[in-house]
């Protein structure tokens, strides 16, 4: 493990490069209000972040990442377009042992808020990271959650099913379970069949905050679902093939088109624009991997372009990662929103790899 | 002179059943001294020392390596120890102290029978009430890992160290995750178990610490394990 001064030195070097790329430095507090983070991430963040409390400010968290405070600061009155950078510690609880599982490490990050040309902004962030990390000869992989969302939105079925699938794109097990159910591949559970034929049984007294009206609304949804035609198995096969797609990035548009999913062309066109913008910035897209499911099991705020830079050692976490998080700005902006893309590099891992070279 | 320290629950049925289990295998464990003194003795095994502890503390003592062997619920080890397999080894399930950690919801929720239903109800609940569906439990790690693995969203845990079955009626939670053996307390509190809501089937289990110093104790360990037939 690299020493702290060495990691910090590399962090400063990265921060300097971000400043020269036109970003303004921001320095969010280490103690962040827990409520916003919990509301956004749920129990997932409680398991991963250190929660503490303050008699006046209530429940607080040691900063688990910079993205949320940076977005909050921007939404509270930043000019547009804007580029921000930062460097400092983040803190993560670890449930498993191992050298790669650091509780406290530096992140150097770069975030772009720009409405004009999202694909150009994606390429700008990626190319900047690729240039700063070029000497480490890392493997870079990209994906696009926007393509998955477009595929789900385009399924010819009732809206509640599409909403449920879209909600679970980041939870593959539940997503594919629901898809099989909606396709009639897995049978309807016995209890539900009985409920829909006989209605709710009388007897148990009503307890708890959830109201009888909420139950009635859900039963109506279940009735509409039972009456709807199953999603054709060909569509399930197309989606399965989409989620499994992994190929060199330059082949991705053609491979995606070949799946024959009617709703995909606009999303594929965005991917093509992004790849062209990356190539224009000197990225060799034949050496870049495209994985359709990339980013699906990481945190759910990425909803478009995603990327990672990883070292050869599979035990190491990504040296850098990032992506587009338009929906997060909507969530934190209370009605306002702005397309945003960014990422972080871990200076400690860069230091380790430089020491090995 | 060092000896294998065997941690056993210090009172109640769990202690009696543990003593019986060892006695059936030719090892007599007994408490010595006054009724209130937590001291014990071992007959029928060489270099084994009895340590009487609260069942809830045994996982931590095993993890710290302060005891070599310990009897406790398999649920407690999984819930209290992060990465438990790296800290302790499961030697033998002992066939008593059975209890299931389950998820239960109000019996009046006719539309909720499976985790898939719970997930859908949680989503609608959050939209209607402005906060996530609350699940009361003291088994935070086990419940969180289970719901995450199953891909359930829009829930949160609220801590409940006792009378967990009452939290729904008291409006401090919408569902619970708790230990049950017969299910009677659940029924009395108008709750029902989700059909696929079994998180862990627990029973009293003999564990060996991977963190304790076993140096010089290899022979007594092998002899003890042979005698116990585990």
Interface residues (C-beta under 8 A of the other chain):
Chain A: X38 X42 X43 X44 X46 X47 X94 X95 X96 X97 X164 X167 X168 X171 X172 X173 X174 X175 X177 X178 X181 X189 X191 X192 X195 X200 X201 X203 X204 X205 X206 X207 X208 X209 X210 X211 X212 X214 X215 X217 X218 X219 X221 X222
Chain B: X82 X83 X86 X106 X107 X108 X109 X110 X111 X113 X114 X116 X117 X119 X120 X121 X123 X124 X125 X128 X129 X132 X133 X141 X144 X147 X148 X149 X150 X151 X152 X153 X154 X155 X156 X157 X168 X169 X171 X174 X190 X192 X195
